[in-house]
Amino acid sequence: MASASRAASEAGIAASYPPALLRVRGVIIDGVVMAYSGIGAIAALAYAEIGSGGQRLLLALCVALLLDPILVWRTGGSIGHHIVGIRVRRKARDQRLRAC
C-alpha cells in the first residue's frame, strides 16, 4: 500500500483512504452481493432452461465478477461502498474517476 501512496504522490494525486474496518465491511457486503448475484443468475438460467450446467456456472461467474468493476466505473463505488459510505473519487475535483 505504501508504494501505491508513493506513486500517487509522485504523480501529484492526493489520496485519502477510509478506515480499514469500513473497507472490510464494504468487502464483506460485496462478497455477499457477488455470491447472491451468481446464485440468482444460475437459478434464472436454470428456470429458463438456457445452457448446460457448465455454461450456467460460467455465465454466473462472469455476472458476479463483472458486477463490481462496472459499478465502480459507472457509479463511483460498488454496492458495499455505497452502503458503508465509501466513494471512489478524484480528490482534486471531487468527481468520479473515468476510464479514459
Buried (B, 14 or more C-beta within 10 A) or exposed (E): EEEEEEEEEEEEEEEEEBEEEBBEBBBEBBEEBBEEBBEEBBEBBEEEEEEEEEEBBEBBBEBBEEBBEEBBEEBBBBBBBBBBEBEEBEEEEEEBEEEE
